Amino acid sequence: MMNYADIKKVDVANGPGVRVSLFVSGCSHRCEGCFNPETWDFQYGRPFGPEQIQEILSLLDRPHIKGLSLLGGEPFDPQNQGPVLELARLVRQNLPGKTIWCYSGYLFEDLAAGTIGDHGRALLEQLDVLVDGPFVLSKKDLGLRFRGSANQRIIDVPASLKAGETRLALEYMS
């Protein structure tokens, strides 16, 4: 069972275009200066289940919505992977034209290697873009697009998986 902190029906900060964002609860990274420390607690918020999945699918099924962004907390935390993977697969099946972005404190290379949880690699395979790496307060930069600190990368997941090496989504990096 996963809890969630919020479902934002209109989000323009966490990926390109107008998006729907799911903020999951639970994060063991606990980055200093985190903008959402209340979501560290796995019990924070409300239970995430079929009603929330249907709400998100309904919100995404509008022409002006470009896609779904997954944040937290930590969507790739092993405790959250199963429910987040289920949601991502349903978005892919039902709304294949929508993009899926995910923000994670884990690194792409570890997720691609399958070393983070039982469903980490499977969840990664559902994504278009991964913003990876922990937030580092000393590298905080308010001028960066779609990320909070300079160590974080915006990764083109399909291109990276195909190439077998990390490929940045350069169009979003500037």
Buried (B, 14 or more C-beta within 10 A) or exposed (E): EBBBBBBBBEBEEBBBEBBBBBBBBBBEBEBEEBEBEEBBBBEBBEEBEEEBBEBBBEBBEEEEBBBBBBBBBBBBBBBBBBBBBBBBBBBBEEBEEBBBBBBBBBBBEBBBEEEBBEBBBBBBBBBBBBBBBBBBEEBEEEEBEBBBBBBBBBBBBEBBBEEEEBBEBEEBEE
